[in-house]
Amino acid sequence: DLPSIAAAAASHSAASRGGGGDWSAGAQGFAALAGRAQPLPAQSAAGNATANFDDMLMGEKVHVVVKSCFLLVANPLCELRGRLLATNYRLKFQTPRGTLRDELQWMREVNYFDVPMGMIEDVKQETVSTVTGAPEYRLKIATKDLRTLVLLPSTDMDCAMVVDAVAAFGVPRNPALLFAFRHAEAVWANKAMPSENNGWHIYNPAQEYARMGIDTDVAPNPESPWRLSQVNADYSLCATYPFKLALPRRMSDAELRIVAGFRKRGRLPAMSWCGGRELSYASLWRCSQTTEGLMGQKCREDEKMVELIRLGAGSGADRDLLVIDLRPWKAAWANKAGGGGFEGYPRCNLVFGEIDNIHCVRDAWRGMTAAVAGVVDGEVGTWFKDVAASCWYDYIGAILNSTLKVVKEIHNQRCSVMVHCSDGWDRTAQLTSLAMLCLDPAYRTQAGLLTLVQKEWCSFGHRFRTRMALGEPPTGEYCPVFIQWLECVYQVVRQAPEEFEYSPAILLRLANEVATNRFGTFLCDSEGERHEKVMPFSISLWSVLLRPEDKATWRNESYRPSQKVIVPNICQAGYVVWEEYWWRYHPRGQHSKVSRPAPFGLAGPQAAAPAPGSFSASASPSDCRTPGAAVDAEFPSDSPVLGAPRPAAAAEDGARPPDEPA
């Protein structure tokens, strides 16, 4: 049963927490256990779990079927009658075909009723008493993409089984137990993914840095002041950095190890981008804060490295190195009191970016979520006040402002820039990747964008698993930093759309897929972890996005390639709300006719059309479906269970008839 599956998931969690163990073996063992288990007794109120539907993904299996369930809708206020399915990939609410009201059809079109397990942020189980004293069971599901679903199952057992399913498949505390592994296994077994289509290799450090003029084995360049080093080949220098790093040529490996010991978490200055000979090898560097503390502990090797970055190929000899500490200055001093620090070195121009930490960003995101939820068409509301109070666009502006400084310094002055925050994996990744997008047209192509994300976010150790709570419950470290960066990119794309080969649709796709647990791309906190425990056993999202038929769905037809450097407009008056993201699950988004992401994925055999009277498939795009998956014709709308009204006790409590307006 599901409780035993959840227990099995917990028993395999040590590999995730401790960094040991064979994730693949754990995933296979868990899948075998789940496959052998009978999710529910045949006589259970939740019914047997043998249901299929017409858009099941390869490797997906239904484990729970709640035959009688209602979904509360707030606008217009009503209750939808249907059934709830829990698979190893998603929760899926289905209404009897032909019963969904016209004004709610948009909810099916945007897959409102289909929630991937990884998207679930919180599940609360409640039991309330009606005026007659009868119990009413509720499940309140909050998601990471702005949805709140309130479900009314018929029994307490139904609630418990759904909660157990979410625990087993959504937060098993071990990435190896997530759907990505089972999905890949099924895709490979069905030979649905060509072997040459491997998105894991989209980023090749040697080729990428050689393109920038760095001295590499692929393209030796003795005049470059920078070299590609393998000092971190075994991740012993810095566990959260890539295995290949571009570093100053005149720094020895011994000196680099000393610098790594002086920087927080070993994240020494490493190159993100270089302008090559055309820009006198001016470059962009990233790192974490120093560990000098209030006593001002010095490190000569660190000062030497910073000085070499300033000098570069000689163009910066007469100019101070621009160092952007992205923290507010008060926070930087507070960190220094706790053993951190910043560069008070000679010939360094230290500027604070005034970008608040992840806790403030999380609060801002929740503030925007509340602002969206508070909008009701036909009412004046407090939209502008609520958006301003969230501070979301204040932080967007702070990121763009620092980006502008980097672009001007490198392009206009031909001088290098170094940026960091506290650890160098959140705000730092936002700034370096956004600046590279503005400086280098290669990252404004379709493949270039994905390469940029793989390089600056995945390889340089953004903590996707922790920040997006992938496979584990959200903690105080949960924060949609990547979503914030996607909106920054959206603002830049809106300012110069013809400069980008891709449309904003890809940004929404990335926002969707970052937390679905369907691909292995975002499941880890570091490159080393990903290479060892995820890459061999899962599919990269890039493999799907770069297929010709999928690239066409997010290509910008007005793209006009150029070598232009984009200078972002940082004035807030020019910002545009990212409606495709914020309003996608709100009625206003449908009235505004915002664009929706086109279906994409691993196409499987087409299933037959649902029979009249069957349950409708209100789920994800029809991609990578299980061969021969059955449709829902065995659940007609006149079923004795589904056609029945709410229980009498609920009706006496003034409950509205199913699917009728308040």
N, C-alpha and C positions, 0 to 999 in steps of 0.2 A: 504494500500500500504506500501512499505518498508519504506518510510520516517516516517510514523506513527509508524511502528515497532521500528525504531531507536529512535524515541521520547519516546516510551514506555520504551525502555531500559534505556534511560537517566533518566526517572522519577523514576526508581527503583534503581538508583545507590547510593542513600543515605545510604542504609543498608551496602553497601560495604565500603563506606568512613567513616561512622560514627560508625560502629560496631553494629548498632541496626537493628531491623526489622526481619521479617521472610523470609529468602532467599528462602525457599522452596515455600512459597506462592507466592513470586515474580516470581519465575521461572514458576510456574504453570499458573499464570495469563498471563505472557508473552507468554508462549507456546500456550495458548488458543487464544490470540490475533493473533499470527502468523498463527495458524491453520485456523482461520476464515477469515483472510485477503486474498484477491485475489492479489498476488504479482504484477501483471501487467495487464493492460487492454488487452482484446483479440486482439485489433488492433495494439498494440504496436509493434515497430520494434524488441523488444526483444522476442516477442512471448509469448504464455502462459507458465505457470510454472508447467505443469502437467507431465513433463518428469520423468521417472525413469531410473535406470541403474542397471546392474546385480550385483553390489557389494555394494549396499547401506547398511548402518549400521542400526540397529534397532533404531528408533527414528529420523532417518534422513529424511529430506524432501527438495525437490527442490523448491526454491523460485524464481529464475531468470533463464531464458534461453535466451542466446544471440545466435540467430540462425546462424548469419554470423559473423565470427571473424577470425583474422589471428594472428599467433604467430611468432614473429621474432626469428630466431635462428642465433647465431653469428658464430658457427663453425660446419659445413660449413654454410656460409652466405646464408640464404634462408628464405622464409615465408611459414608457415604451415597453410593450410586452415582447418577450423573446426568450432566447436561451443563451447560456454562457459556456464557451469552450475554453479550456486551458490546455495549451500544448507546451512542448518543451521550448517553444520560441515566443509565444504570445498569449495574451488573453483576447478573446474574440467574442463580441456580443453580436448576435444575429436576430433580426426581426423576421417574422413570417412574411414571405414574399407578398407584396401588394398592400401591406398594412402601414408602411411608413408614410406619414403625412407629407404633402408636397413641400411645405415650408421647411421640412427637416431633411429633404433629400440631399442637401449639400453635405450633411454629416456623413452620409455613405460615400459621397464622391471624394471627400478628403480623408477617408478612412478613420473617422473619429472613433468608431467603435472597435478599432483594431489597435491594441497596445502591445508592442514588443516587451518581453519581460525585462529587458535591460532598461527600458524607458520608465519603469515604475520606480518612483522615488519613495513612496510610502503607501502602506495599506493599513487602514484602521477598520477593525471589526467592532460593530456596536450592536447592542440589543436594546431597543426602546419599547415601552409599553404604550399601546393605543389607549383610547379613552375607555375601552371595554376591558382593559387589562390583558389583552392578547399581546404576545411578543411580536415585534417586527424586527427582522434581522437586516442589518445594513453593512455594506462594504463601501468604504470611501477610499478611492484610489487617486492619489496625486501623482502626476507624471513629470518627467524632466523636460517636457515640451509644452507646458502651459495648460494641460488638460486636468480636469477634476471629474471623475466619474463616480456617481453614487448608484450602487446596485442594490437591489432588494431581492435576495434569494429567498426561497420558500422556507428553508430549514436552517438550523444552526449547523448541521452537518455539511450542507452546501458551502456555507461560509468557511468552515474550517478546511475543507478540501481545497478551496481556491487559495486560501492563505498558505497552505502547505505547498501548493504548486508554485506559488510565487517564491517561497523560500527555497524550494529545491532547484528551480530553474532560473530564477532571477538573481538571487543573492546566495549562491552556494559557498562563497568565500574562497573559491578556488577557480581561477580562469579556465582550467582544463575541463571543468564541468559545464561550461557554457555552450550554447547552441553552435557557436562557430566551429567547434571540433566535430560535432555530429554532422553538421551541414557539409563540411569539407569531405568527410569520409564518404557520405552519400554521393556527392558530386563526382568525386574521383571514381567511385565504384561504377557510376553510370557513364563515365567518360564524357561528362558535360562541359569540361573545361579543357581546352587544348593545352598541351604541356608547354608550348612555346609562349603562351599568354600568362606570364608570371609577373604580376605587379610588384612582387617583393624586390625585384631587381631594378626598379625604376630609377633609384638613386645609386649611382656609382661614384664614390668619392674621388677616385683618381681621375675619371673623365671630367667630372664637374669642376674640380679645382684646376685641372689642366686647361680647361676652357677659359678660366679666369687669369691664366698666365702664371700660375704657381708652379714651382719646380717639382715635377712628379716623375715617376718612372715611365709613365705613358708619354709625357712630353717634357723632357729635361729643359730647364730654362735657368742657366747659371746667373743671369742678370737679375732675377727676381730675388728680393730680400726675404722671401717666404718659401718654405719647403713643406711638402707633405710628409708627415712623420707617422711611424707605426709604434711610437713609444707607448701607446695605450692599446696595443694589439690584443692583450689578454684582459683588458679593462682593469688592470691593477693600478694604473695612475689615477683614474677616475672612473668609478663604476657606472656613472650615469652619463658619460660622454661617449661619442662614437669611437670606433676602434682606430679610425684614421683621423688625424688632426692636422690642420694647416697652422704652422707655427713659425716664429722668427728663425731664420737660418742660423743666426749666431748664438742661439741658446742650445747648450748641450743637454742631453737627456738627464744628466745628474742635476743640473740647475732646474730643469722643468719639474723634477720631482720635489724639489724644495719649494718651488712656487706653488705646486699643487697642495703641499702641506700647509701653506700659508693662507690659501683661499678656502672659503667655506665649502665643505663636502668635496674638496679636491677639484673644484671647477675653475681651473686656471684660465687665463685669457686664451681663447681659441678663435681662429678666423671664421667668420660666416661668409664673407664675400670680398672680392677684390676687383678693382676696376681695370687691372692689367696695365700694359704699357701706356695705353691712351690716357689713363688717369694717374700716371706715375706710380702705379701700384698702390694707390690710396685704397684703404680697406676698412672693413667693418668687423669689429671684434666683440665677443661676448664672454662673460665670466660671472662669477659670484662675488660677493663682498669680501673684503679682506678680514682677517681675524686679529687685527692689531689691538682692539679693546681700548679702554680709556687710558691705559698706561702707554699707548702709542708704540707697541712692539713693532720693530722694523724688520724688513726682510730685503736684503740687498739684491737678491736674485729677482724678487718681484719688481723692485724699482728698475732694475736693468731691463727686464722684459718690457715694462711699460715704456721705457725710454726708447727701446728698439722699435716698438710699435709707432711711437711718435716720429722717429726719424724716417722709417720706411726706406724708400729708395733715395731719400735726400730732399724731397719736395717739402717735407714738414720741418726741416731743420730750423727755420726761423719762426715757427708758429707753435703755440702751446697745443698739446693734445686735448681734444674735446672728449671729456669723460662725462657721460650722462648717467647719473645715479637716478634710476627711475622712481625711487621712493620719495615721499615727502621729506623735507629736510628734518622735521621733528622725528619722524620714524627712523631715519638714518642715524640720528644721534642716540635715540633710544636703543637701537640695535648695537651701537658702539658700546654703550654702557653694559650690554649683555655679552660682550666679547666679539662683536662684529666690527665693522669699520668702513672707511671709504678712502679714496686716494687723495691725501694731502701732499702729493709729491711735487717737487719743482717741475715747472714747465707743463703742468696739467691744469686745464681749465675745467673745473668741476662744476657741473650744472645739475640741479635736482629736477626730475621730471614731474614731481607732485602727483604721481599715480598711486592711489591707495591700494592696500593689500587685498588678498582674495576674499577676506571676510566682508569688506566693503563692497566688492564687486558682486558677491553673492547677494548681499542685501539690496543692491541696486537692481539686479536681475529680478529679484522677487518683487521689488517695487514696481518695475515695469509690468510684471505679470499681473499684479493687483490693479494697475492702471488700466490694462486691457480688459480685465474681468469686470471692472466698474463701468465700462461703456455700455449704455443701453440706447439703441436707436430710438429717436423720438423724445429723448430727454436731454437737457442741457449738459448735465454731468460736470465733472471736474477734471477732464482729460489733461489740459495743459498744466494745471496745478499738480496733478499726480505724476506726470512725466517729469516735471522739474524737481519734484520732491524725491524722485527715485535716484537722481544724480547719474543715471545711466549715460546720458549724452555728455555730461561733464567729463566722465572718464574716457569716453570715445574721443572727445576733444583733446584731452591731455595726451593720449597716445598719438594722435595725429600731429600734435604740436611738437612732440619729441621726434617724430618721424621727419617732419620738415627740417628740423635742425640737422639731422643726420644727412639728409639728401643734399642740403646746401653746402655742408662742410666737405663732403666727399666730392660732389660734382663741381662746385664753384671754386673751392680752395684746393682741391686735389690733395686733401689731407685725411689721415685715418681718424676713426672714431672708435671709442670703446664704450660699451654700455653694460650695465648690470643692475640687478635689484638686490634682493637678499640672497636667494639661492641660484638665480639665473635660469629658471626654467618656466616662469610664468610671464611676467611683464617683459622680461628680456626677449623671450621668443616672439611675443607680439610685436615688439619694436623692430627686431632684426628682420623678421620675415616681411613686415609691411614696408620697410625701407628698401629691401631687396626687390620687392614688387615694383616700387617706383623707379629704382635705379636701372634694373636689368630687364629688357624686353623679353628675354628668354623665359622669365617666370610669368609672363603674361600670355603664354600659349597654354593650350589645354594640358599637355603633358608637363609643362613647366610648373603649373600651379601644384599639381600632385607631387612633383619632385620637391618643390619648396616645402610642402607640408611634411613629407617624409624626412627631409633633411633637417629643417630647423625645429620641427616639433617632435617627431618620433625619434630621430637619431640623436638629437641633443637632449633628450631626456625630459620632455614635458610629461608630467605624471598623469597621463590619461586615465589610468585605472583608478587612481585616487581622486582626481578632480571630478571625474564623471561617475564615480562610484560604480565601476563595472565589476559585477560579480560579488559585490559586497555592499553592506548597508552604507548610506551616506554618513559621513562623519563631519567634524568641524573643518576638514580639509576639502570638502566638496565645494566646487565652484566652477561655473561654466566659463572659464577663461577662454577656451577655444571658441565658444559661441560669440564672445565679445570681439575677438579678433575677426571672425567672419563678418560681423557687422562693420568693423573698420574697413575691411576689404570692400564691402558693399558700397560704403560711402565713396571710396576712391574710384571704383568701377563706374559709379553714377556720374562722377565728374568728367571722366574721359572714356566713355564706353567703346569708342572705335579703336582704342589702344589694346583691348583685351579680346583674345580669341574665344573666351568663354563668356557665357551669360550668367546673370545672378542665380539662375536655376541651380548651378553646381554648388553654390554656397548653401542653399537650402538642403540639398542632398547630403552634403557633409554634416550639416547640423542634425539631420535625421539619423544618419548612419553611425555617428560617433558613439551612440549609446544603445544601439539595437542588439549588440553582441552577436551579430550575424557573420562578421568578418574578423580576422585576427589583427587587423591594422592598428587598432587603438587599445588593445586589451592590456598593455603593459605600461610600466613606468620608465623603462629604459631600453636602449638598443640591445644590450647584452642579454637581458631577460627575454626580449622578443626573439632574438636569434636562436637561443637555446630551447625555449619552451613553447613558442607559438608558431613561428614561421614554418617548421617542418610539418605541422599538423593542421594548418588552417589556410584559408584563401585570403589574399589581399584584396581590399576594396578596389585598388587601382586596376586589378585584373579585369574587373567588370566595367569600370568607368571608361577604360581605354579601348574597349571593343568598338569597331567602326559603327555598329548600329546604335551603340549607347552614346558615343561621342557626338553623334548627330543631334541628340536631344538636348545637349547643353552647349552647342557651338553658337557663337555670336555671328550672325550672317553679315553684320555691318563692320566686322573686324577689318582694320586697315593697318597691317604691321608697319612699324617704324622703329627707329632707334631713339626715339624721344624719351627724355627723362621726365617723369611725371612729378610736378611740384604740387602737392596736395593743398587744397584750399581748406584752411583750418577753422574758418568762421562758422560758428554754429548755425547762423542764419541760412547757410547753404546745405545743411544736413537734411536728409530725407529719412523718415521712419521706414525701417525695413518691414514693409507691410506683409510681404510674403511669409515672413517668419512670425511676426507678432500677431497677425490677424488670421492665421491659417485655420485656427479652430474656433473662430468667433463669427457670428452671423454677419458682422460688418465686412469681414473679409470677402464674403460671398457677394455682398451687394456692391463692393468695390471692384469685383471681377479681377482679383489679383491672380497672377499666374500660379499654376500648380506644377510641381516637379513631374516630369514625364516618367512613365514606368521604365524601370531599368533593372537589370540583373541577369541571372543565368536562365535563359529561356528553357523551359521544359516542354514536354508534349502537351498540346492543347487538350483541355478536358471538355467534355460535352457540356452544352448549355444547360443550366438548371431547369428542371421541369416546372411547369406552372404549379403554383401552390407550395413550392419548396422554400426552404430558407434561402434568403439572399446572401450572397457573399459580400460582406461589407468589410473587406480586408485590404491587404497590401496589393500592389500591382502584381499581375499574373506572371511572375518570373520564377524560374527555377522550381517549378512545381514537380511534385512526385509523379512519376509515370503511372498513368492509370488511376490517378486519385479520383475517388467517387465524388459526385456532387451531393447535394442535400435533399434529393427527392424523397428520401425515406422519412422526412420530417415535414409532412404537409401542414398547411396553416390551420386546417380544421382538426388538428390533433386534440384529443380529449384534454391533454395537459395544457397545451399552448392556447387552445381556444377558450379556456376557462377564464372567468374574471378573477380579480384579486380575491383572496379568502374573505369570508363574510366578516370576520373580525375587523379586517382592514377597511372594508366597505362601510361598516358602522362608524368607523373613525373619520368618516368624511373623505375617504380616499376617492380620487377621481377614477372614472372608468379607464381602462387601458387605452393609451393612444388618443385620449380626448383632451382638449384644452382645459386649462383651469378656468 
